[in-house]
Amino acid sequence: MSSYRQKTKMSSTHIITFSTTNNPNLKKNSKYKRVVYVMDHLVNDLNKRLTDILGITCIAKPKERGVLSKFMENIEIKKIMNNQPEFIQTNPLYNYDCYVDIDNEEDIKKFQEVFEIEDEDLYTKKDEVVKTFYYKNERYEKLNDKKYYDLDRSITEPIYPIYVITYGRYKERPHTSKCLCDMKQKHYLVCEKKEYDKYLKYVNTYTTILVMSDKYDDIKYGKNGEEPVMSSTCVRNFVWEHSRNNGDRRHWILDDNIKRFCRWNRMNLFTCISPMCFRSCEIMTDRLKNCLMSGLSYKSMCPQSDTNHTPVIFNTHVYSCILLSNEKHEECYWRGRYNEDADLSIRILKTGRPTIKLNTFLCDKLTTGSCKGGNEEIYSNGLVKSMKEGMKKKYDYIYNLHPQYIGVRPLKRNEIHHDIKTCGELGGLVLKNNSIIYQKSNYEILEWGEEDFITNEFGLVLK
């Protein structure tokens, strides 16, 4: 089956796309064209006009869905997702598959004339008939410029402390800290002793500077004759112990290069100027029995128009925006020079404990190596001669630790990059079978009833 999907103007127009396929309801040898991107209320209109123009019938069938509904059939998942912000990923432009018998240039031309389609709005593929044209130029309200804010901060305030680890990015306030300040959210900005004076200017009502202890400084730079770690592993373990010593059950540990936090709902990505992105994850994490690790997905992994996602992903890797248990468990301790978050995710999953990653709220993080500072020196000019060599070392390191779960994925800017096979992609072993068991959180009043599934916006407003 050949297909073609128009990628422009999709948010502002109704689009009809033709692709050669076999209609399962008709003879196998009949070549039909499939029309997609037809809205519910336009199907009958399209059918009537096609009959009037070409004397043919448009056979419309609702597009198969079920990714989200099937996901929510699991009662344990339903309990974990109950009383949380809405997550709906249906796109009205994908409502129907319509089969139309139109396969000659004469009919295509007639079609174009009647629907007043300009030549410039036609899309073709070499040696094939017209593939795409616009059907009824109806505009939709653009919502992406709007942002989510709090109405009642008391119900969106995070339960656990937030740490932002930073290194070499003191020329301006690190992106993540700026986002948190915009939220009016208190957090620690964790740096090394040698850079303390340079970060001190960022102290304010919401930002407290925390300095990594000399003990970890010695480990990072190998001052006791040991091989230097030279990565964020040391500061991550310092944060873990700091939070644990404070009596916290969990803590947030965030990279310093997160541009913004988003909410993904109804095919839109909205900037979230509310710490509800953290609170929502905390609530669901505490509803999971024996969950050691959770966090937010990357915005880059969740295309705005994608309808094939669930509100959360269980038993997979969590990067950059992590809620980590303070339970004294060896698999919660960070290690190694490269890919420490990938290593931690896999080690925790190997214990049989579940992880959870949210798609309802996302972090919009800068890509590895795209800005100065952080772990840049271990990928480029510190321990290696080039980014290519650094990425190769990064891949080799994690592959040697977990060869059965790691694959290679080429990136445009790097010839070598790692992929985690925790979802079974690329032929790797599957680590998605860890049990998902619901437990009531000690701070929740809500009692679960099978018919009581509700959504709760927690006072979030879009404006």
Buried (B, 14 or more C-beta within 10 A) or exposed (E): EEEBEBEEEBBEBBBBBBBBBBBEEEEEEEEBBBBBBBBEEBBEBBBEBBEEBBEBEBBBBEBEBEEBEEBBEEEBBBBBBBBBBBBEBEBBBBBBBBBBBBBEEEBBEBBBEEBEBEEEBBBEEEEEBBBBBBBEEEEEEEEEEBBBBBEEBEEBBBBBBBBBBBBBBBEEBBBBBBBBBBBEBBBBBBBBEEBBEEBEEBEEEBBBBBBBBEEBBBBBBEEEEEEBBBBBBBBBBBBBBBBBEEEBBBBBBBBBBBBBBBBBBEBBBBBBBBBBBBBBBBBBBBBBEBBBBBBBBBBEEBEBEEBEBBBBBBBBBBBBBBBBBBEEBEBBBBBBBBBBBBBBBBBBBEEEBBBBBBBBBBBBBBEBBEBEBBBBBBBBEEBBEEBBBBBBBBBBBBBEBBEEBBBEEEEEEBEBBBBBBBBEEEEBEEBBEBEBBBEEBEEEEEEBEEEEBEEBEBBBEEE
